[in-house]
Amino acid sequence: MNVSQTVASSQDALNLFLVLVTIFTSLQATNLGGEQLRTGGPSRPRVVQVGVIAFALGACDIVALWSLDSVVHLVLRSHGTPAWSPTFSVFLMSYLLVAALVLWQAVLILRACRLVKSPHS
């Protein structure tokens, strides 16, 4: 299988994964924000739940990044050669967006940990 076929076979799955994980991460951020504003203070079990879900989503992202590592190396090696295609840029951008999601999820985990340790929970 050449580089174009390899990227094409993984591009759709990567984009679907990116959309789904972004939606779930956004939901957890909304839930955490709601807990911070909750009258009477945040619910500790709910904050822990958000942190655990964010951790699980981050773990899925890391596995996805790891599993696509060889495809990324193929794409990077093809840059500047006749094998390069503009769709490779889209693939790399999607890959980097998944990496950015890991950072967002880490921030959610840290915020959840701080809320759990706060005296109001």
Secondary structure, DSSP 8 states (H G I E B T S, - for coil): --HHHHHHHHHHHHHHHHHHHHHHHHHHHHHHHHHHT-TTS--HHHHHHHHHHHHHHHHHHHHHHHHTHHHHHHHHHHTTSTT--HHHHHHHHHHHHHHHHHHHHHHHHHHHHHHHHSTT-
